[in-house]
Amino acid sequence: MAGERLLMRKIRDVLRLKAGGMSKRQIAASVGIGPTAAGEYLRRAQAAGLAWPLPVALDDVALEARLFPAPQTIAGDQRPQPAWAAIHRELKRPGVTLQLLWEEHRAAHPNGYGRSRFCELYRDWAGRLSPTMRQTHVAGERMFVDYAGTTMELVDSETGEVHACQLFVATLGASSLTYAEATRTQTLPDWISSHTRAFAFFGGVPSMLVSDNLKSGITKACFYEPAVNRSYAEMASHYDTAIVPARPMKPRDVVLKARFAATPRSRSPYCWRRAGSSQS
């Protein structure tokens, strides 16, 4: 109980008076406690199978143990624990998502974790593998661009011919607003055209384009002096933005590189420009 326990003598009086036919209010007034407390002790006595008169051998220590048993030790979560290491490996496969893995887990273990708890536990587990510093994205500062790892199929409605298509994805760093489209190839014309349509979709141009080292845009991958395709660089110049590529297999470089490449305009919270505005 939240309040201090009564002396066992008073508890005995509560049981004795109840056996004498008194109401809880009358017992409370006689013993000097509240009606709620009197009712609680009577409930505990009933749950413990005790009634007045109490057994002679039941001393105060034994009575307290009967009325206030030690709380049972709560066992740990008995639900099936997912194999987080295996799940982590599966997520590296194309097309595999955490939602899909959770559905498979629940199909095998109907009493398993719910989706939100499953995802939360995985993020906690994965966060201990390689701790990273939390990054703050300023609105309108960065747009992350790349092609998705999997391809799509486009069926020609007239000929029935099936074409493999690439999935271009552009995401704003601050809001995670995402634009995606399918293109026939990953060549430079499609790469640049997808950028311009992304700008139109977002209604503006970010200060930085954080790009993976796609050959169409980056001809030489280097952390300090990457070689950007000339046409891609001219597009960035036209829209008054900067291209910030990453090292091969080092996607986290984009954040550090962006810091080094940041200009006074890009560090400003007002770095978003309308698409099509004149270059300053």
LOTILO-143606 format. One record per residue (C-alpha): residue number from 1; y, x negated, z; residue in three letters. Coordinates in steps of 0.001 Angstrom, whole numbers. Layout:
<site pos="NUM" c2="Y" c1="X" c3="Z" code="ALA"/>
...
***
This chain:
<site pos="1" c2="0" c1="0" c3="0" code="MET"/>
<site pos="2" c2="3589" c1="-1040" c3="-502" code="ALA"/>
<site pos="3" c2="4586" c1="-433" c3="3123" code="GLY"/>
<site pos="4" c2="3217" c1="-2138" c3="6202" code="GLU"/>
<site pos="5" c2="-132" c1="-755" c3="7344" code="ARG"/>
<site pos="6" c2="-288" c1="1308" c3="10500" code="LEU"/>
<site pos="7" c2="-2130" c1="51" c3="13515" code="LEU"/>
<site pos="8" c2="-5738" c1="1158" c3="13502" code="MET"/>
<site pos="9" c2="-5022" c1="3155" c3="16676" code="ARG"/>
<site pos="10" c2="-2579" c1="5375" c3="14817" code="LYS"/>
<site pos="11" c2="-5004" c1="5806" c3="11954" code="ILE"/>
<site pos="12" c2="-7651" c1="6933" c3="14429" code="ARG"/>
<site pos="13" c2="-5127" c1="9444" c3="15781" code="ASP"/>
<site pos="14" c2="-4525" c1="10778" c3="12267" code="VAL"/>
<site pos="15" c2="-8256" c1="11380" c3="11788" code="LEU"/>
<site pos="16" c2="-8636" c1="12915" c3="15235" code="ARG"/>
<site pos="17" c2="-5734" c1="15335" c3="14793" code="LEU"/>
<site pos="18" c2="-6955" c1="16344" c3="11333" code="LYS"/>
<site pos="19" c2="-10343" c1="17207" c3="12850" code="ALA"/>
<site pos="20" c2="-8450" c1="19338" c3="15372" code="GLY"/>
<site pos="21" c2="-7075" c1="21524" c3="12558" code="GLY"/>
<site pos="22" c2="-3503" c1="20207" c3="12364" code="MET"/>
<site pos="23" c2="-1666" c1="20056" c3="9053" code="SER"/>
<site pos="24" c2="-389" c1="16840" c3="7518" code="LYS"/>
<site pos="25" c2="3172" c1="17595" c3="8592" code="ARG"/>
<site pos="26" c2="2101" c1="18316" c3="12142" code="GLN"/>
<site pos="27" c2="26" c1="15096" c3="12201" code="ILE"/>
<site pos="28" c2="2944" c1="13099" c3="10792" code="ALA"/>
<site pos="29" c2="5329" c1="14461" c3="13433" code="ALA"/>
<site pos="30" c2="2850" c1="13789" c3="16236" code="SER"/>
<site pos="31" c2="1956" c1="10222" c3="15201" code="VAL"/>
<site pos="32" c2="5439" c1="9266" c3="14018" code="GLY"/>
<site pos="33" c2="4768" c1="8675" c3="10339" code="ILE"/>
<site pos="34" c2="5679" c1="10439" c3="7107" code="GLY"/>
<site pos="35" c2="3582" c1="13273" c3="5663" code="PRO"/>
<site pos="36" c2="2869" c1="11194" c3="2547" code="THR"/>
<site pos="37" c2="1510" c1="8325" c3="4625" code="ALA"/>
<site pos="38" c2="-631" c1="10720" c3="6663" code="ALA"/>
<site pos="39" c2="-2068" c1="12234" c3="3497" code="GLY"/>
<site pos="40" c2="-2773" c1="8750" c3="2075" code="GLU"/>
<site pos="41" c2="-4798" c1="7704" c3="5118" code="TYR"/>
<site pos="42" c2="-6728" c1="10952" c3="5112" code="LEU"/>
<site pos="43" c2="-7503" c1="10418" c3="1411" code="ARG"/>
<site pos="44" c2="-8733" c1="6883" c3="2100" code="ARG"/>
<site pos="45" c2="-10949" c1="8102" c3="4931" code="ALA"/>
<site pos="46" c2="-12470" c1="10742" c3="2711" code="GLN"/>
<site pos="47" c2="-13080" c1="8191" c3="-81" code="ALA"/>
<site pos="48" c2="-14774" c1="5881" c3="2463" code="ALA"/>
<site pos="49" c2="-16988" c1="8722" c3="3736" code="GLY"/>
<site pos="50" c2="-15438" c1="8675" c3="7226" code="LEU"/>
<site pos="51" c2="-14780" c1="11681" c3="9439" code="ALA"/>
<site pos="52" c2="-13926" c1="12252" c3="13069" code="TRP"/>
<site pos="53" c2="-15537" c1="11331" c3="15385" code="PRO"/>
<site pos="54" c2="-15918" c1="7816" c3="14031" code="LEU"/>
<site pos="55" c2="-19087" c1="5845" c3="14798" code="PRO"/>
<site pos="56" c2="-18875" c1="4013" c3="18130" code="VAL"/>
<site pos="57" c2="-19836" c1="715" c3="16506" code="ALA"/>
<site pos="58" c2="-16931" c1="943" c3="14034" code="LEU"/>
<site pos="59" c2="-14279" c1="-1342" c3="15539" code="ASP"/>
<site pos="60" c2="-10781" c1="-1827" c3="14176" code="ASP"/>
<site pos="61" c2="-11776" c1="-4711" c3="11902" code="VAL"/>
<site pos="62" c2="-14611" c1="-2730" c3="10355" code="ALA"/>
<site pos="63" c2="-12431" c1="381" c3="10057" code="LEU"/>
<site pos="64" c2="-9738" c1="-1570" c3="8228" code="GLU"/>
<site pos="65" c2="-12347" c1="-3021" c3="5888" code="ALA"/>
<site pos="66" c2="-13619" c1="471" c3="5082" code="ARG"/>
<site pos="67" c2="-10184" c1="1964" c3="4543" code="LEU"/>
<site pos="68" c2="-8633" c1="-1042" c3="2773" code="PHE"/>
<site pos="69" c2="-11401" c1="-2789" c3="841" code="PRO"/>
<site pos="70" c2="-10503" c1="-6011" c3="-906" code="ALA"/>
<site pos="71" c2="-9515" c1="-5353" c3="-4514" code="PRO"/>
<site pos="72" c2="-12335" c1="-5981" c3="-6913" code="GLN"/>
<site pos="73" c2="-11946" c1="-9058" c3="-9069" code="THR"/>
<site pos="74" c2="-11011" c1="-7936" c3="-12521" code="ILE"/>
<site pos="75" c2="-13227" c1="-9600" c3="-15069" code="ALA"/>
<site pos="76" c2="-11661" c1="-11273" c3="-18040" code="GLY"/>
<site pos="77" c2="-11282" c1="-9508" c3="-21340" code="ASP"/>
<site pos="78" c2="-14834" c1="-8636" c3="-22351" code="GLN"/>
<site pos="79" c2="-13914" c1="-7781" c3="-25918" code="ARG"/>
<site pos="80" c2="-15477" c1="-9979" c3="-28607" code="PRO"/>
<site pos="81" c2="-13306" c1="-13044" c3="-29116" code="GLN"/>
<site pos="82" c2="-12577" c1="-13823" c3="-32774" code="PRO"/>
<site pos="83" c2="-13453" c1="-17285" c3="-34074" code="ALA"/>
<site pos="84" c2="-9862" c1="-18397" c3="-34513" code="TRP"/>
<site pos="85" c2="-10777" c1="-21710" c3="-36162" code="ALA"/>
<site pos="86" c2="-12812" c1="-19921" c3="-38818" code="ALA"/>
<site pos="87" c2="-10037" c1="-17363" c3="-39320" code="ILE"/>
<site pos="88" c2="-7523" c1="-20187" c3="-39717" code="HIS"/>
<site pos="89" c2="-9687" c1="-21746" c3="-42441" code="ARG"/>
<site pos="90" c2="-10176" c1="-18426" c3="-44203" code="GLU"/>
<site pos="91" c2="-6426" c1="-17850" c3="-44377" code="LEU"/>
<site pos="92" c2="-6102" c1="-20916" c3="-46595" code="LYS"/>
<site pos="93" c2="-8160" c1="-19220" c3="-49298" code="ARG"/>
<site pos="94" c2="-6256" c1="-17405" c3="-52071" code="PRO"/>
<site pos="95" c2="-5913" c1="-13683" c3="-51468" code="GLY"/>
<site pos="96" c2="-7049" c1="-13768" c3="-47833" code="VAL"/>
<site pos="97" c2="-4653" c1="-12165" c3="-45349" code="THR"/>
<site pos="98" c2="-4663" c1="-11650" c3="-41603" code="LEU"/>
<site pos="99" c2="-4881" c1="-7904" c3="-42192" code="GLN"/>
<site pos="100" c2="-8066" c1="-8365" c3="-44212" code="LEU"/>
<site pos="101" c2="-9629" c1="-10629" c3="-41577" code="LEU"/>
<site pos="102" c2="-8750" c1="-8154" c3="-38821" code="TRP"/>
<site pos="103" c2="-10395" c1="-5327" c3="-40764" code="GLU"/>
<site pos="104" c2="-13548" c1="-7427" c3="-41106" code="GLU"/>
<site pos="105" c2="-13451" c1="-8217" c3="-37386" code="HIS"/>
<site pos="106" c2="-13142" c1="-4547" c3="-36411" code="ARG"/>
<site pos="107" c2="-15900" c1="-3579" c3="-38826" code="ALA"/>
<site pos="108" c2="-18232" c1="-6009" c3="-37071" code="ALA"/>
<site pos="109" c2="-16874" c1="-5260" c3="-33564" code="HIS"/>
<site pos="110" c2="-15591" c1="-1659" c3="-33222" code="PRO"/>
<site pos="111" c2="-14462" c1="-2424" c3="-29655" code="ASN"/>
<site pos="112" c2="-12491" c1="-5466" c3="-30777" code="GLY"/>
<site pos="113" c2="-8757" c1="-6038" c3="-30647" code="TYR"/>
<site pos="114" c2="-6243" c1="-3794" c3="-32344" code="GLY"/>
<site pos="115" c2="-4325" c1="-5179" c3="-35300" code="ARG"/>
<site pos="116" c2="-1101" c1="-6062" c3="-33470" code="SER"/>
<site pos="117" c2="-2934" c1="-7774" c3="-30602" code="ARG"/>
<site pos="118" c2="-5216" c1="-9588" c3="-33049" code="PHE"/>
<site pos="119" c2="-2234" c1="-10967" c3="-34977" code="CYS"/>
<site pos="120" c2="-408" c1="-11890" c3="-31764" code="GLU"/>
<site pos="121" c2="-3396" c1="-13822" c3="-30422" code="LEU"/>
<site pos="122" c2="-3850" c1="-15643" c3="-33708" code="TYR"/>
<site pos="123" c2="-184" c1="-16687" c3="-33814" code="ARG"/>
<site pos="124" c2="-455" c1="-17974" c3="-30253" code="ASP"/>
<site pos="125" c2="-3590" c1="-19939" c3="-31151" code="TRP"/>
<site pos="126" c2="-2168" c1="-21333" c3="-34372" code="ALA"/>
<site pos="127" c2="1104" c1="-22254" c3="-32668" code="GLY"/>
<site pos="128" c2="-727" c1="-24785" c3="-30525" code="ARG"/>
<site pos="129" c2="-2108" c1="-26647" c3="-33533" code="LEU"/>
<site pos="130" c2="1116" c1="-28124" c3="-34842" code="SER"/>
<site pos="131" c2="4221" c1="-27281" c3="-32818" code="PRO"/>
<site pos="132" c2="7358" c1="-26969" c3="-34909" code="THR"/>
<site pos="133" c2="11006" c1="-26476" c3="-34111" code="MET"/>
<site pos="134" c2="12363" c1="-22988" c3="-34555" code="ARG"/>
<site pos="135" c2="14803" c1="-22839" c3="-37463" code="GLN"/>
<site pos="136" c2="17843" c1="-20607" c3="-37709" code="THR"/>
<site pos="137" c2="18706" c1="-19366" c3="-41192" code="HIS"/>
<site pos="138" c2="22309" c1="-18455" c3="-41911" code="VAL"/>
<site pos="139" c2="22693" c1="-15294" c3="-43976" code="ALA"/>
<site pos="140" c2="23093" c1="-16097" c3="-47664" code="GLY"/>
<site pos="141" c2="22423" c1="-19806" c3="-47201" code="GLU"/>
<site pos="142" c2="18911" c1="-20295" c3="-48628" code="ARG"/>
<site pos="143" c2="16644" c1="-18629" c3="-51108" code="MET"/>
<site pos="144" c2="13046" c1="-19870" c3="-51159" code="PHE"/>
<site pos="145" c2="11421" c1="-19760" c3="-54613" code="VAL"/>
<site pos="146" c2="7897" c1="-20474" c3="-55833" code="ASP"/>
<site pos="147" c2="4970" c1="-18983" c3="-57698" code="TYR"/>
<site pos="148" c2="2242" c1="-17276" c3="-55709" code="ALA"/>
<site pos="149" c2="-1093" c1="-19024" c3="-55609" code="GLY"/>
<site pos="150" c2="-2962" c1="-16202" c3="-57324" code="THR"/>
<site pos="151" c2="-2435" c1="-14810" c3="-60813" code="THR"/>
<site pos="152" c2="-2272" c1="-11239" c3="-62025" code="MET"/>
<site pos="153" c2="-3689" c1="-9499" c3="-65086" code="GLU"/>
<site pos="154" c2="-1509" c1="-7572" c3="-67518" code="LEU"/>
<site pos="155" c2="-3212" c1="-5210" c3="-69967" code="VAL"/>
<site pos="156" c2="-1490" c1="-4566" c3="-73288" code="ASP"/>
<site pos="157" c2="-1367" c1="-777" c3="-73591" code="SER"/>
<site pos="158" c2="-1554" c1="-936" c3="-77397" code="GLU"/>
<site pos="159" c2="-4184" c1="-3590" c3="-78025" code="THR"/>
<site pos="160" c2="-6040" c1="-3560" c3="-74713" code="GLY"/>
<site pos="161" c2="-5716" c1="-7329" c3="-74561" code="GLU"/>
<site pos="162" c2="-5683" c1="-8784" c3="-71043" code="VAL"/>
<site pos="163" c2="-3094" c1="-11458" c3="-70274" code="HIS"/>
<site pos="164" c2="-3070" c1="-13642" c3="-67179" code="ALA"/>
<site pos="165" c2="354" c1="-13518" c3="-65531" code="CYS"/>
<site pos="166" c2="2093" c1="-15626" c3="-62915" code="GLN"/>
<site pos="167" c2="3746" c1="-14090" c3="-59859" code="LEU"/>
<site pos="168" c2="7247" c1="-15419" c3="-59141" code="PHE"/>
<site pos="169" c2="8477" c1="-14875" c3="-55581" code="VAL"/>
<site pos="170" c2="11985" c1="-15372" c3="-54154" code="ALA"/>
<site pos="171" c2="12739" c1="-14758" c3="-50464" code="THR"/>
<site pos="172" c2="15986" c1="-14950" c3="-48507" code="LEU"/>
<site pos="173" c2="15672" c1="-17122" c3="-45418" code="GLY"/>
<site pos="174" c2="17675" c1="-15003" c3="-42977" code="ALA"/>
<site pos="175" c2="16488" c1="-11478" c3="-43806" code="SER"/>
<site pos="176" c2="13135" c1="-12244" c3="-45525" code="SER"/>
<site pos="177" c2="14183" c1="-9813" c3="-48265" code="LEU"/>
<site pos="178" c2="11812" c1="-10593" c3="-51123" code="THR"/>
<site pos="179" c2="11944" c1="-10263" c3="-54892" code="TYR"/>
<site pos="180" c2="8789" c1="-10663" c3="-56952" code="ALA"/>
<site pos="181" c2="7982" c1="-10311" c3="-60635" code="GLU"/>
<site pos="182" c2="5190" c1="-11153" c3="-63041" code="ALA"/>
<site pos="183" c2="5796" c1="-13526" c3="-65950" code="THR"/>
<site pos="184" c2="3528" c1="-14702" c3="-68717" code="ARG"/>
<site pos="185" c2="3884" c1="-18398" c3="-67856" code="THR"/>
<site pos="186" c2="5377" c1="-20870" c3="-65388" code="GLN"/>
<site pos="187" c2="7338" c1="-22616" c3="-68113" code="THR"/>
<site pos="188" c2="11009" c1="-23444" c3="-67783" code="LEU"/>
<site pos="189" c2="12367" c1="-20359" c3="-69654" code="PRO"/>
<site pos="190" c2="10374" c1="-17986" c3="-67433" code="ASP"/>
<site pos="191" c2="11272" c1="-20013" c3="-64309" code="TRP"/>
<site pos="192" c2="15011" c1="-19839" c3="-64961" code="ILE"/>
<site pos="193" c2="14942" c1="-16218" c3="-66154" code="SER"/>
<site pos="194" c2="13171" c1="-15198" c3="-62962" code="SER"/>
<site pos="195" c2="15928" c1="-16868" c3="-60948" code="HIS"/>
<site pos="196" c2="18668" c1="-14963" c3="-62745" code="THR"/>
<site pos="197" c2="16883" c1="-11654" c3="-62248" code="ARG"/>
<site pos="198" c2="16400" c1="-12489" c3="-58569" code="ALA"/>
<site pos="199" c2="20141" c1="-13134" c3="-58235" code="PHE"/>
<site pos="200" c2="20837" c1="-9769" c3="-59841" code="ALA"/>
<site pos="201" c2="18363" c1="-8067" c3="-57506" code="PHE"/>
<site pos="202" c2="19914" c1="-9621" c3="-54391" code="PHE"/>
<site pos="203" c2="23415" c1="-9025" c3="-55694" code="GLY"/>
<site pos="204" c2="24536" c1="-12588" c3="-55027" code="GLY"/>
<site pos="205" c2="23762" c1="-16285" c3="-55191" code="VAL"/>
<site pos="206" c2="22739" c1="-18316" c3="-52128" code="PRO"/>
<site pos="207" c2="24134" c1="-21736" c3="-51342" code="SER"/>
<site pos="208" c2="20740" c1="-23400" c3="-51734" code="MET"/>
<site pos="209" c2="17601" c1="-22853" c3="-53769" code="LEU"/>
<site pos="210" c2="14663" c1="-24192" c3="-51785" code="VAL"/>
<site pos="211" c2="12059" c1="-24908" c3="-54432" code="SER"/>
<site pos="212" c2="8524" c1="-26185" c3="-54400" code="ASP"/>
<site pos="213" c2="7809" c1="-29073" c3="-56758" code="ASN"/>
<site pos="214" c2="6953" c1="-27000" c3="-59802" code="LEU"/>
<site pos="215" c2="6989" c1="-29171" c3="-62937" code="LYS"/>
<site pos="216" c2="9243" c1="-26691" c3="-64688" code="SER"/>
<site pos="217" c2="12019" c1="-27355" c3="-62197" code="GLY"/>
<site pos="218" c2="11297" c1="-30700" c3="-60541" code="ILE"/>
<site pos="219" c2="10279" c1="-33556" c3="-62828" code="THR"/>
<site pos="220" c2="9917" c1="-36127" c3="-60036" code="LYS"/>
<site pos="221" c2="9072" c1="-35171" c3="-56442" code="ALA"/>
<site pos="222" c2="10829" c1="-37316" c3="-53859" code="CYS"/>
<site pos="223" c2="12211" c1="-36554" c3="-50397" code="PHE"/>
<site pos="224" c2="15441" c1="-38497" c3="-50874" code="TYR"/>
<site pos="225" c2="16043" c1="-38602" c3="-54650" code="GLU"/>
<site pos="226" c2="14118" c1="-35846" c3="-56414" code="PRO"/>
<site pos="227" c2="14544" c1="-35578" c3="-60187" code="ALA"/>
<site pos="228" c2="15535" c1="-32048" c3="-61117" code="VAL"/>
<site pos="229" c2="14958" c1="-30735" c3="-64613" code="ASN"/>
<site pos="230" c2="18223" c1="-30858" c3="-66552" code="ARG"/>
<site pos="231" c2="18202" c1="-27208" c3="-67583" code="SER"/>
<site pos="232" c2="17355" c1="-26150" c3="-64027" code="TYR"/>
<site pos="233" c2="20189" c1="-28310" c3="-62701" code="ALA"/>
<site pos="234" c2="22591" c1="-26801" c3="-65243" code="GLU"/>
<site pos="235" c2="21578" c1="-23326" c3="-64124" code="MET"/>
<site pos="236" c2="22324" c1="-24299" c3="-60514" code="ALA"/>
<site pos="237" c2="25679" c1="-25719" c3="-61580" code="SER"/>
<site pos="238" c2="26502" c1="-22531" c3="-63485" code="HIS"/>
<site pos="239" c2="25828" c1="-20411" c3="-60411" code="TYR"/>
<site pos="240" c2="27480" c1="-22954" c3="-58078" code="ASP"/>
<site pos="241" c2="24383" c1="-23472" c3="-55955" code="THR"/>
<site pos="242" c2="22240" c1="-26457" c3="-54908" code="ALA"/>
<site pos="243" c2="18556" c1="-27170" c3="-55529" code="ILE"/>
<site pos="244" c2="16636" c1="-28495" c3="-52513" code="VAL"/>
<site pos="245" c2="13033" c1="-29431" c3="-53436" code="PRO"/>
<site pos="246" c2="10362" c1="-30526" c3="-50988" code="ALA"/>
<site pos="247" c2="7927" c1="-33420" c3="-51029" code="ARG"/>
<site pos="248" c2="4489" c1="-32634" c3="-52463" code="PRO"/>
<site pos="249" c2="2289" c1="-31001" c3="-49817" code="MET"/>
<site pos="250" c2="5203" c1="-31077" c3="-47340" code="LYS"/>
<site pos="251" c2="6775" c1="-27596" c3="-47389" code="PRO"/>
<site pos="252" c2="8534" c1="-28160" c3="-44062" code="ARG"/>
<site pos="253" c2="10694" c1="-30816" c3="-45703" code="ASP"/>
<site pos="254" c2="12795" c1="-28079" c3="-47236" code="VAL"/>
<site pos="255" c2="14502" c1="-27410" c3="-43895" code="VAL"/>
<site pos="256" c2="15300" c1="-31057" c3="-43213" code="LEU"/>
<site pos="257" c2="16364" c1="-31669" c3="-46789" code="LYS"/>
<site pos="258" c2="18650" c1="-28650" c3="-46642" code="ALA"/>
<site pos="259" c2="20432" c1="-30165" c3="-43651" code="ARG"/>
<site pos="260" c2="21067" c1="-33410" c3="-45505" code="PHE"/>
<site pos="261" c2="22241" c1="-31609" c3="-48635" code="ALA"/>
<site pos="262" c2="24431" c1="-29081" c3="-46810" code="ALA"/>
<site pos="263" c2="28008" c1="-28929" c3="-47983" code="THR"/>
<site pos="264" c2="30977" c1="-27513" c3="-46019" code="PRO"/>
<site pos="265" c2="30667" c1="-24338" c3="-48057" code="ARG"/>
<site pos="266" c2="26953" c1="-23975" c3="-47390" code="SER"/>
<site pos="267" c2="27405" c1="-24514" c3="-43671" code="ARG"/>
<site pos="268" c2="29882" c1="-21664" c3="-43526" code="SER"/>
<site pos="269" c2="28551" c1="-18251" c3="-42528" code="PRO"/>
<site pos="270" c2="30403" c1="-16921" c3="-45583" code="TYR"/>
<site pos="271" c2="28345" c1="-18867" c3="-48119" code="CYS"/>
<site pos="272" c2="27081" c1="-15906" c3="-50157" code="TRP"/>
<site pos="273" c2="28615" c1="-15494" c3="-53584" code="ARG"/>
<site pos="274" c2="28420" c1="-12552" c3="-55914" code="ARG"/>
<site pos="275" c2="26317" c1="-13179" c3="-58979" code="ALA"/>
<site pos="276" c2="28492" c1="-13688" c3="-62019" code="GLY"/>
<site pos="277" c2="31604" c1="-14789" c3="-60114" code="SER"/>
<site pos="278" c2="33542" c1="-17691" c3="-61560" code="SER"/>
<site pos="279" c2="32739" c1="-21205" c3="-60407" code="GLN"/>
<site pos="280" c2="35320" c1="-22655" c3="-58048" code="SER"/>
***
